Amino acid sequence: MFEMIAGFMVRFGICNLILSGIIGLLFGIKWLFRGFLSNRMQYNLCLILLGLLTVPFLPFSLNSYLSSMEQAVFPILPSTSGIDSAVSQPLTHTTDWMNDFALSVNDQISPTISLLFFGIWILGILFMVFLLFRSAIQLHRIEHSALPLQNPLIYRLYEECLHKLNISKEFPVYSTAFLKSPMIVGFWKPRIYLPIHLISDHNTVIRDDDIRYMLLHELQHYKHKDSLIGCLMNLASIVYWFHPFVWFALKEMRNERELACDASVLQILDEKDYIDYGNTLLNFAEKLACTPFPFTSGLGGNRKQMKRRILNIASYQRPDRIRRLKSTLVFILTSVLLIGFVPFISTTAADDDRYQWNPDNENLIYSDHSEIFGDYNGSFVLYNSKENSWNIYNKEQALQRLAPDSTYKIYCALFGLEEGTISPENTSIKWNGETYPFAEWNQDQTLASAMASSVNWYFQTIDKKLEKERIISYLEQINYGNKRITGDLSSYWMESALKISPVEQVELLIDLYNNNFDFSIENITAVKNALCISSSDTYALYGKTGTGRVNEKDISGWFIGYVETTDTTYFFATNIRANTNATGSHAAEITFDIFKNLNIIT
């Protein structure tokens, strides 16, 4: 859970940086094409932005680009001094067992910092909810004290406005002494509140047209569902309470909502009435005020907003066909551009960090091995080739993609063989003379010895000769996990960008065993031979361990491979996760205990 929160906060932070750029781009486009975009289209563009603010929390993702940026901003690099001297030791009950040597990598952003920011973010959300709740209580008091509209003349004007806007639903109108501006409240059960001082002012003669303009304005808010949009804006302001650019965008959106509403009113008026509508705002500028409730829509505003609206009314021209066409075209192109940023601002990883597995197989069994796993969080996947059956423990974890760590060396070796970097006849690579913390690494290596002692520099040499583009091509060819490489070639498989699920590990082992990759059979055989751990008259065990070490702690242990018996071949993958002491050797111990329970290896 803590790891998920920490990862989310890192990606959410990157999302907010991207959103800042998107907001700047949006308002730049609006300024550049202000002569083409109508007030309504400018407001609609803000609705697209409002939709983008929800993307980081949607239960789907297209964020492969985002995770690449995460690796660039917060890279995980090999540690020069973080080698644990207490490395996992070989198991003693098998012969020719592989040494589970692993280097530590340093995560340059502490999970504690991420959790701290998460706590602050949640506290801010709670405070914003409190403010909204307080406003809701104040509004409830006003609603409770309001009286149904008694003035028959104003009610007749209200009915005329409903008819003019083709609104069939008639909802209640109230008068109250506790408001300075007319406002409409509610989405499912809308109601209009009119201040008493505007409809029964003893010092000023209130014209029928003034009341009509006010009602038309409020009903336009209802017609365009502004109450619902206002609720979404409030939700955005709560979630993004810390983001000044989002607050600026929401403030401008509220202003443009009023400009769009004014334009909608003007569009149904005669041109001779434009000045009257503007005069209504001018005449009552002293009386109108900002609506004090964030979930309502009203006619009022501060002086700067009122000035902007008056100028907009003064310069308003009814859009002709050509102008509407230009406005629509600019809106569509800008919308497409903004929607194109969706992959960059998604923080979940359903499409990328989780394997979408739909097995067409009735022989699928879910087993409970929780007692064997003990305190470890992990999964076990087994495939019986003869029976074409799957046995899975903890499906959720079995489909979760994780860094492959040293298990990836199986395929690194295969790529090197295919490229001719090494050959089945000569797999030797000379030691570069650099001193490593494990004696087994400080000597010339063959594929067999490098696989047995999990010698990082051997496989890093192969990667360096292959180069990044060719590695990516091979990952695509065999469909390896998320097929992603970022950062240094020396560490992309060590708790970094490259990830694969346990189920995918087993599927790849099946393809490797049957050479479904269509590689050279000699190369496939060479890799198989390097993976051989032990054999007897009844079985042969092939496999590779892997340990993920971050900040000197073993957080992930792998053991993958296959077992050839007299009548079938079993392909398996075991992964364990913990805050510490989760090693490949422990994953292997768990695997053997499961094998004993299933009578695979006795």
Sequence and secondary structure as in RCSB ss.txt:
>XXXX:A:sequence
MFEMIAGFMVRFGICNLILSGIIGLLFGIKWLFRGFLSNRMQYNLCLILLGLLTVPFLPFSLNSYLSSMEQAVFP
ILPSTSGIDSAVSQPLTHTTDWMNDFALSVNDQISPTISLLFFGIWILGILFMVFLLFRSAIQLHRIEHSALPLQ
NPLIYRLYEECLHKLNISKEFPVYSTAFLKSPMIVGFWKPRIYLPIHLISDHNTVIRDDDIRYMLLHELQHYKHK
DSLIGCLMNLASIVYWFHPFVWFALKEMRNERELACDASVLQILDEKDYIDYGNTLLNFAEKLACTPFPFTSGLG
GNRKQMKRRILNIASYQRPDRIRRLKSTLVFILTSVLLIGFVPFISTTAADDDRYQWNPDNENLIYSDHSEIFGD
YNGSFVLYNSKENSWNIYNKEQALQRLAPDSTYKIYCALFGLEEGTISPENTSIKWNGETYPFAEWNQDQTLASA
MASSVNWYFQTIDKKLEKERIISYLEQINYGNKRITGDLSSYWMESALKISPVEQVELLIDLYNNNFDFSIENIT
AVKNALCISSSDTYALYGKTGTGRVNEKDISGWFIGYVETTDTTYFFATNIRANTNATGSHAAEITFDIFKNLNI
IT
>XXXX:A:secstr
 HHHHHHHHHHHHHHHHHHHHHHHHHHHHHHHTTTTS HHHHHHHHHHHHHHTTGGGSS    HHHHHHHHHHS 
EEE SS   SS     SSSSS       EEEESS HHHHHHHHHHHHHHHHHHHHHHHHHHHHHHHHHHH EE  
 HHHHHHHHHHHHHTT      EEEESS SS EEE SSS EEEEEHHHHS SSS   HHHHHHHHHHHHHHHHTT
HHHHHHHHHHHHHHTTT HHHHHHHHHHHHHHHHHHHHHHHHHS GGGHHHHHHHHHHTTTT    S TT EES 
  HHHHHHHHHHHHT     HHHHHHHHHHHHHHHHHHHTTGGGS    TTTSB       S EEE   HHHHTT
 EEEEEEEETTTTEEEEE HHHHTB B  GGGGHHHHHHHHHHHTSS SS   B   S   SSGGGSS B HHHH
HHTT HHHHHHHHHHH HHHHHHHHHHHT TT    S TTTTTSSSS  B HHHHHHHHHHHHHTTT   HHHHH
HHHHHHEEEE SSEEEEEEEEEEEETTEEEEEEEEEEEEESS EEEEEEEEE SS B HHHHHHHHHHHHHHTTS
  
